[in-house]
Structures are given as C-alpha cells and as structure tokens.
C-alpha cells in the first residue's frame, strides 16, 4: 500500500514538473524578414510547356462543362485552377487564345497542359507539342 502511494506521488510530481518546467527541445531560429523569399507571382509569367489534347469528360474538376476554345487541364500546383492562360502555338495556330484552367488529369503533372477539343480525331492529329503560355491571373 505504501509503495502504491509513493508511486502515485512520484508520478504526480513528474507530471507537475513537466507542466511548469520550460521545454528543453531545440526550437528553430526564425529567419529575419529580409532573408525570407516570397514565392514568385504566378500572374503574368511566361513559360514554355508541353501540350496535349483531350476530348473525354462531361464535368471538369471545377464543376463546369468542358468547352472547346476555353477549357484546359493543368497541374494546380503549377497553374492554379480558375487562372486565365494565354496560349501561343506556332505549329497549330488554331489553338492560340485565352483559356481557363478548369480541369486536372492524372497524367497532367508539372509543366504539361491538356487542351480540350470536341473531336477525337483532331486530338490525335494535334498530338504532343511545345507551346508558350502566359498565366494572366
């Protein structure tokens, strides 16, 4: 009985000291504000990316219906969904214009864009190309 009382007393003391004693863990030293670098703005940046075309699906990731000449699928970590993207393609000028990043795809990772086209044969003819894009917002 005495041993149980000693054990409970010791446990209570350890818990109490653990609450009032300062932490002994090493905490990171915050960098001064002048050293922290902000993420570059995603707006108005121009990039050369790989582009493919797709024609399947009735609802995009943002809940809209895909529309030829408007809808593109992107990696949201590179281009945020909802962004307006101006596309320039020298080898297929018919796709030049401003699109909305409305969709994603399991194979769209990194600097790849998928342009929605209504016609499957047109998608196959389009293939895989290099384009220049400008993220507007």
Number of C-alpha atoms within 10 A of each C-alpha: 6 7 8 9 10 11 12 12 12 12 12 12 12 11 11 11 11 11 10 8 8 8 9 6 6 6 7 6 6 8 8 7 7 6 8 9 7 6 6 7 9 15 14 13 13 15 13 14 15 16 23 20 23 20 19 12 10 10 12 18 14 13 10 12 14 24 18 15 17 18 23 28 27 28 21 17 10 12 21 16 19 14 18 21 24 18 23 19 16 13 11 11 10 10 20 16 14 19 24 22 27 25 27 19 14 7 11 17 14 14 15 20 26 23 26 24 22 16 13 14 10 13 17 13 9 18 11 14 14 16 21 16 22 18 22 16 15
